Amino acid sequence: MKYEPPLQPGLLLRRYKRFLADIQLSGGDTLTVHCPNTGSMLNCMVPESPCWYSLSDNPKRKLPGTLELVTTATGGLACVNTHRANALVEEALRDDRIPALSGYETLRREVRYGNENSRIDLLLEDSARGRCYIEVKSVTLGLEQGLGAFPDAVTLRGLKHLRELSAIAASGDRAVLFFCVLHDDVQRVSPAGHIDPAYAAGVREALAAGVEVMAWKARLSPEELHLDRPVPFALDPAAAPACRTRAGMNA
């Protein structure tokens, strides 16, 4: 997925009021942009570090700029625009690059489903194989030794999605919780039980109900994003094999 139009560089000064960020431009001016991330963005941004933002020509937007990429403490990148995760997974599905989810006839986005008035991110359908419901979660919380975790803040909405997916799996259709890793240093994924123990328990219950969990890592650059490869997932962080990070650390 190439950024169109190309991203613009700057220095990230601060993120505040949840959906706002200030960026210093090359000439010294400050630009306020939209931050499309409902989480805390914990551990994935450094004040006065390089960042990149997109610009929209939509005249109805109050803020034409959107924060896209930030620099992590190790000098890597994290994509903080959570909307990119859905688009990346959809692109990979349409290109048939995720073997476990290949072979379906149709793909639809944002389809209403469930008993709690939800919308599924991606719905695959096939006359022979039935339906596959895919809920995509963006992973930007990097911890020690290549560990990534979700969520980075308490998420009641995420817990609702787990209940909906569990009901889908119980009905006989496929239900998939798909973690899209948008952080250079993350090489393995687990639920962030230290941040949201209810969500971690919900993932465990969803797995027991038949929900499938997949984790794939994206390759990031200011020019493009690409869903690259699967990475290990484990309920217990200690059970997910530690991998080499950008900083060269091993468990």
Secondary structure, 3 states (H helix, E strand, C coil): CECCCCCEEEEEEEEECCCEEEEECCCCCEEEEECCCCCCCCCCCCCCEEEEEEECCCCCCCCCEEEEEEECCCCCEEECCCHHHHHHHHHHHHCCCCHHHCCCCEEEEEEEECCCCEEEEEEEEECCCEEEEEEEEEECEECHHHEEEECCCCCHHHHHHHHHHHHHHHHCCEEEEEEEECECCCCEEEECCCCCHHHHHHHHHHHHCCCEEEEEEEEECCCEEEEEEECCECCCHHHCCCCCCCCCCCC
